Amino acid sequence: MTIETKPIAIFYEHPDWFRLLFAELDRRSASYVQIAAAQHQYDPDETETGFSLLFNRMSPSAHLRGHGQGIFYTLNYLAHLERLGIRVINNRAAFTIETSKALQLSLLRSLGLPYPRAHVINHASQALSAARELRFPIVVKANIGGSGAGVVRYDSRESLARAVQAGTIDLGIDQTALVQEFVPARGGHITRIETLGGRYLYGIRVFTSGESFNLCPADICQTTDGVELTRLACPIDAPKSGLQVEGYTPPAEVIDAVERIVSAAQIDVGGVEYIIDDRDGSLLYYDINALSNFVADAPRVIGFDPHERLVDFLEEEASKCATATGYQFSAVG
């Protein structure tokens, strides 16, 4: 009897961010298929799929590239797969957190973890009253952003009032936004922790002037000693950003908190960002990511290639699915 071999499916939108993942899969001759999330269809009547599991790599910033329709569609598609019993890496629950900064704050609150003070609004007319108890500067941050999209800083109540009056406040594609205190970063950096399989993978510090909100680690071009990084995965003209990066191991209590966050969010592969408030030294968590773009030139920055460990994880999960369903998974195409 012939046992059917099912590949891993990579469901993705951005054309460049996952080239290193595909390269590692190709290096191993792994059995996988690429599925374009921006142009896709499925049949609600289907009872099985042609893949062993699906790795969800849909981006909340897809609307910046004309692919916004894929965001809400993905929520429906992942629910469909989960009803079929298909293993989804970064499932619907994870993607729901990824696509809602408001839900991220609620999750942090449920875990007793600190975050910058904020109010959630659904109309620009609410921005001023939402900022009444907040310290300026503040940011208005679109609920569905990604790569710093939809984040605008206001240094005074007057500048915010002018924006409200002029009708220039954009709440984003779901018309929901945070009005949140802007936090000055102690040491001029934020810290991003990456996780894999719910466990700590590595940490980096990203040094920024505070003027840019796009801190995507795949788009950073220099180490803190000024060394240019190999930019194989960079889709954006990041050398003009002025961002710098260095490897960093956070305290044990931070690692524990981050692992609690990704567990509660059901994130298999993701990152959490935090900042030290220069005003009072408090540590604040402010972003939860289910779309981890590993740092550019990772072996130089953190000492190893995280894509190797990621593919190990994908192959292990695919093998578990094959055992459970009776199908065969082969790492060799």
Secondary structure, 3 states (H helix, E strand, C coil): CCCCECCEEEEECCCCCCHHHHHHHHHCCCCEEEEECCCCCCCCCCCCCCCCEEEEECCHHHHHHCCCHHHHHHHHHHHHHHHCCCEEECCHHHHHHHCCHHHHHHHHHHCCCCCCCEEEECCHHHHHHHCCCCCCCEEEEECCCCCCCCEEEECCHHHHHHHHHHCCCCCCCCCCEEEEECCCEHHHEEEEEEEECCEEEEEEEEECCCCCCCCCHHHCCEECCCCECCCCCCCCCHHHCCCEEEECCCCHHHHHHHHHHHHHHCCCEEEEEEEEECCCCCEEEEEEECCCCCCCCHHHHHCCCHHHHHHHHHHHHHHHHHHHHCCECCCCC
